[in-house]
Amino acid sequence: MDSIFTGYVNALKEWFVVNRKRLISEGYTETQIQDALNLYEELGCQTTNNFLEEKEDQTGLLEAMDELVKNVLESGAIKPLPKKFEMSRECSIKQCKTANEAFTKRPDLQKLLADANYSFFTSKTMTTAKGLLNLSLDEMYDSGMGNLNIGNLSIGYMVKNSILENKEEREFHFIDLGSGSGATLASICIGIMEAKKEGVSDISITIDSYEACYAFKTLLENEMIPSIKEKLPDIKVNLHYCDLTEATFISLPNRIFTSNYVFHRITDDKKEKIIEQIKSTNISKTYFFFADMYRNTSSMPNRKYFNFALNGPLNPGNDAEFMVSILAKNGFFVDIPTARTNNIILKEVLELSDKARLEEQGFVLTAKYS
């Protein structure tokens, strides 16, 4: 059997032709564009070989993959493979390690391929967030946000309660890493609005959004940022279009970094670089509200769908032990909650009395400082 990712390779070939002029204007070379396509094909072939080795009965696999690829490229609809074709944990981990090694060697190709990958997204695979600003946090959870919902819901409540329980602070700075289609930004804003409704006023709030993919940059500029400014005219919103490892984080009080389903897209060396860069600026009163940083590598949704989607071969994954060691080395306390989510809350280790905690209340997750 040929590579199960052949349909995506053909789609990417067309995408690079259509977007060649823009990519060249952004500084990419013809060689890099061809190398990116070759690398994607190579990663797809490696995953295919590893996957087929563990599947003795391949009856119906080609038809199932063809349908999955068609859904991804034509509508973005999520339709997992039948259970018999579920990828094993071992194969899933191997896929992530292969991608991590490949992009560590060729970091110049990762943003290029991510740009291509996310140009195929639709609201059926990732929530477009403009309409979410009219909802409460609870209503947002019920809005069909898919795999992002619990992470964004918990981040929204963390933001709300961070403000409510620290009313004596006069300014807050929210930094969203990898804003994508804007769902986490919406969660942050809803959390701010709900805190304001409960009596918090006369505070200065800044939101800095960081995004590296062109498709999302356009969406954020044209839809999400204007919507935030309309809903919250008294806060300052900045959009930074850059690789996260090129971001500059300045020293500010009450910095709250948020990230939902982003760090698993980053190689281990870049994860470490980002954390070290944040640490170097000042970690006093710096908080992290992250999702997807724990055991994302081989979860069930990945093994039945996402590993086979267009971005499957591009996913470096997350290794919990690696992340914990990097964070601890840089002076952060890691709290891995036992709730049903994979969220991690990180708190500067020198202020353990303010350690953030999750409390599970049905489907509603809240965070407060003890």
N, C-alpha and C positions, 0 to 999 in steps of 0.2 A: 504494500500500500504506500502511496506517496504521502508526503507530509499532510497531516490533518489541518495544517494552517495554510495550505495553498490558496484557498479562497481569499484569505486576508492579504497574502503576498501580492496577489493580482490587484486587489483594491488599493494597496499602498503604492504600487507602481503607478497607477492612474493618479493617485493623490499627489505624488511627487512631480508628475508632469504638469498638473494643473497649478501647483503652488511653487513651481521652480523659481519663477521671477521674484516672488516675495522672499523665498528662502535665501536666494543669492544676495538680495538687498540687505538681509539681516546678517550677512557675513559668512554664510555657509558656502562651501566650495562644491563643485560638481563631484569631486572625489568623495567628499563626506556624504553627499546624498546617495551615491551608489554604495558606499560602505555601509550606510545605515540599512539600506534595503537588503544587502547581502547578509548583514548581521542578523536581521530579523528572520530571514529565511533559515540561517544556520541554527538559531535558537529554536525555531519551530521544528526543525528536523531532529534536533537532540531530544526535545520533549516527546516527539512522535515515537522515536526509537525506544526511549525509556518506557513510555506508556504501553506500546504494543508488546513489549517483552513480557508484561505481566497479564496480558489479556489473551488467553488461549482461544476463547470463543469470540471472534470478531464479527460474527453474523449481525448485520444491521448497523454496524458502527459507522460505515461510510455515509449511509443515508441519514443517520442521526446527526452526524457532524455537519453534513451539508445543510440540514435544516437549521441547526444552531447558527452556523455562519451566515446563512441567509437572513435570519432574524436579526442578528447583530448589525449587519451592514445595511439592511433595508429599513428596519424600524427601531432597532435598539431594544427590542423586546427580550426579556429574560425568560428563556425556556430551557431549564437544566436538562442534561443528558439523562437517560434512564439509569437507574441504580446499577445495572450490570456494567455500565461503562464509567462508573465513578472512579476517579483517579485515586490511587493509594496515597497514604500520607508520605510514604518514602519517596514516591515519584514526585509529589507536590513539593517536598522540601528540596529534592534534587533540582527541580525546575527553577526554584528561587535562587539556590546557590549558584547555578549556572549563569543566571542573569546578573547576579551580584558580581561575579567574577568578570563577566564580559564587560559590564559598564564601568567597573573599576579600572579596567585596562583602556576603555574607550569612553571616557566621560563626555566627550564632545558629541557623541551620538545619542546619548540618553534623552536630552531635551528635544532633539530633533524628532526622535521616534515618539516621544510623549506627545509632542505637538501634533503629529500625524494621527496617533491613536485617538486622542480626545476630540479631534475634529469630527469623529463619527458618533459622538455621544448624542443621545436624545433624552427627552424628559422621562422616557420609560426606563432608562438605565441610571440616570442621575437627575435629581430634582432640580428644576430651574426655579430659583428661589424668590423671584419678584413678588408673586402672589402670597407667599408665606407671611409677609410683613403685616398682613391684615388679620392674622390668626393669633390666638394665645399659644403658649407653649404646649398645653394639653391638646389643643386643636391641631397644632402642627404635627404632633405625634400621629394623629389619625389621618393625616393628609396623604398617605401613600408614599412616604419617603424611602421605602425599601430598606436596603442594608444600612443606610445612613441614619435612620430615624432615632434609634436609641442613643447613639453617640451624640447627635446634635441636640436631642432633647436634654440629655444630662448636661451638656456644655451650656445650654441656655439657662438651666436652673442654677448651675454653678455661678454663672455671671450674675444672675439676679441676686442670689444670696450673698455673693461676695460684696456687692454694693450695699445691700440691706444691713449686713452684719458688720460693716465697716463704715458707718455713716459719718464718723468723725473725719474720715479721709476726704480731702477736697478735690482730688483728681484721680482718674483711672485711665490707664492706657491699655487697650486691647490690641494684640498683634495676632492676626490670623495667618497662619502659615499654609500656603497652598489653598487659596480660597475657592478654586474651581468654579462651579456654577453658582456659588453664593449661598448655599444652604446653611453653612455654619455662620456666615455673616448675618443671615436672617435670624438664626438662633441667638446670637449675641445681641442684636438689636431688640428682639422681642424681650429678652431678659432685662435689658436696660429700660425698655418702656414699662414693663411690669413693675420694676423697682421704683420708677418714677410715680406710677399710679399709687404705690403704697407709701408715698410721702417723702421720698428722697428728692431733694432739689438743691439747687445752687452748687452743683458739682461740675467739674470740667472733665469731659470724656473725649478721648481721641481713639479712632479705629484705624489701624494700618493693615491693609490687605496686601499680601504677597502672592503673586501668581506667575508661573513661568510659561504657560501654554497660551499660544496666540488665540485659539478659539475661545478660551475662557476670559482672556483679557478683553476681547471685544464684547462678550456678554456682560462682564462686570461694568465696563465703561458705559455701555449703552442702556443697560437695564438696572442692574443691582445698585450701583453707587448713586445714580439719580434718585432711585426709590428710597434709599436710606436717608439721603439729604432732605427729601420731601417729608418723610415721617419724623425724622429727628433733626430739624434744622439747626439746633443749638450745639450739635457735636461736629467735630472735624473728622473727615474721612479721607484717607490717602491711599491710592493704589500704586503699588510698586511692581513693575513688570520685570522680573529677573529670576535667575536661579537662586534658590534659597541659600546656597553656599556663597553667593555673591552679595547677600543682603547685609546691610549695616544696621545693627540694632544699637540705639543710643541709650545711655543711662537715664532712666526716668523712674520716678516713684510709682509703686503699685502697677507694675507691668504684669499683664495676664496674657500668656501665650496660649492660643487655641489651635487645634489641628485635628481634623477628622478624616480618616482614611487618606493620609498623605505620606506618612513616614515609611509605610511599606513599599512606596514607590521609589525610595531613595537608597542608594548603596550604603553599606556600613561605614565606609570612610567618610561619606558626606554627612551621615547622621552624627558622627563624632565631631566633625568640623562645625556643624551648626550649633551643637550643644556647647562646644568650647568657645565659640564666638559669643554666644549669649552670656556665658560665664565671665568672659573677659570684660564685659561692659559694666557689670554690677549686678549681683544677685540678691541684694537686699530687697525684700518685699517683691520678689519675682515668683510668679506662680505659673504652673503649666496645667492646662486642661486638655489632655490628649485622648484620642480614641485610636484604636487599631494598632497600638504599639505592643500588643502582647498576644502571641500565638495566632497571628494572622496568617502565617505561612501555610498552614495545612487545614484550615477550617472547612466545614462541610460545604458551604456555598462555593468556596474556591474549587473544591475537588469535583463538583458536579456542574459548575458553570464557568466561573471566572478564570480558572486555569486554561479553559478552552476558548475563551473570548479573545478578541483582538489583542488585548493587553496582557494576556496570560504569559507569553514568553518574555515580557518586559518587566516582570514583577520581582524585585530583589527580596521581598518579604521582610519579616521581622523575626529576629531571634531574641526571645525574652532575656536570656542570660546575658547576651551581648549588650543589649540596651541597658539592663540594670547595672552592669559593670561600668559602662561608659558614664552613666548618670552619677553613680556613686563616686567614681573617680573625680568628677567635677563638683562634688559637694552637694548633690541633691539626694533627698530622701525619696524613696520610691514606695508608693502605696499601691499595691495591686488588690483592688476590691474583690470581694467574693460574689458580687452581684452578677446577674446573668450576662452583663455586657463584658467587653474586653477592654474597658476603659482603664487608663492609668492616670492617677493624679500625682503630680510631682510637686514637692515643696522644698524650699531651701532648707538644708539640714540644720542650720544654726537656729531656726525658730520653730522647733518641734511643737511648742505649745500652741501654735497656730495651724497645726497640720490639718489639711482638708480631708474630709471623710464623705463617703457616699452612704446614703440611707435609702434602702429600697422600700418604696411604698406602691405596691402593685407594679404598674408599668412606669410610674413617675419616679425618677431618680433626682434627689436633691443633694446638694453639697453645702455644708456649713462648717465654719471654723469652731473648733472646740476650745 
